[in-house]
Amino acid sequence: MKKATAFITAGALGISFSGALMAADDYITLASTTSTENSGLFDAIIPTFTEETGIEVRVVAVGTGQAFEIGRRGDADSLLVHDTAGEEKFVADGYATERLNVMYNDFVIVGPSDDPAGIRDSETVTDAMQRIAESGSPFASRGDDSGTNRAELRLWEDAGVTPQGEWYRELGSGMGPTLNTAAGMDAYTFTDRATWVAFENPQDLTLLFEGDDALFNQYGSLLLSEERHPDLKHDLAAQWHEWLVSEEGQQAIADFEVDGQQLFFPNAE
C-alpha cells in the first residue's frame, strides 16, 4: 500500500517536478581560481548576475592549471582564470573560441615582520627573490600549477634562481592554505593581493614587497568551444562571459571591497 501511494504521489507531482528540473538546469559550472573564491568576489557579484539573468553560477575553485584541465575535459561551462599566456594557448589549441580581459590586481610578497632576507629594501621583485634565495629563508610555494604559482616560477627564472632545497617548500595547495602554512612556519610567500587582504590569520606575516610592474595580475574569461564540447551550456555560459565585461558586470567588480579596499579593477576592452 505504501509503495502504491508513493507511486501515485510521484505521478501527481510529475508536471511540477519536471518544471523544477528545468529551473534547476538554469546554471553553469564555472572553473575559476582560488583567489577569486577566497577573496569573496563571487559571493559579491554572482547574486547580481543571477538576479539579472536567472542563471545560477556554481564555482569550482582550483588553480588555473587545474581549471584548464577541467575545461579541456569539458567538465565546466566557463573559465575565469589568470594566466594570459596559458589562456591564449588554450584558445589557439581550440578549447576556447574567445578570451576577454575582465579585471586585474597585483601580486605581492609577504613574510615574517623581521624580514630576515631584507626584501623591504629591494628595488625590484627580481632583487627580492634573489635575496630570499641567497639568505636561505623559508619560502612557501603553492606548487599547484595555479596562475599564482606559474607567475612565481617565472619570477624565479627571471631572477636566475632555481628554487630547490630545504628552504623552498612546495605545498600543492591553494592560496589560503599556503598563507596559513607560511604564517605557521614564518616563511615568505607569493600571493595575489586580494587573498592577502581577505586573509584572517596573518600571525607575524606582513606585506614586504609590492609595486613592481612585473607583479601585474590579469584575469580573463574564456568562452569554451562548442565544436569541441557540444553538450556544454554554451548559451548560458555566453551570457556570463558577456555580463562580466558589460557595464553592469564591470561595475559589480569595481564595487567589491574588503575593509574599504578595492581588490579587483575592471579593465574590459
ABEGO torsion letter per residue (X at the ends): XAAAAAAAAAAAAAAAAAAAAAAAABBBBBBBBAAAAAAGAAAAAAAAAAAAAGBBBBBBBBBAAAAAAAAAAGABABBBBBBAAAAAAAAAAGABABBBBABBBBBBBBBBAAGAAGAAABABAAAAAAAAAAAGBBBBBAGAGBAAAAAAAAAAAAAGBBBBEAABBBAGBBAAAAAAAAAAAGBBBBBBAAAAAABABAEABBBABBGBAAABBBBBBBBBBAAABAABBAAAAAAAAAAAABAAAAAAAAABBBGGBBABBBABX
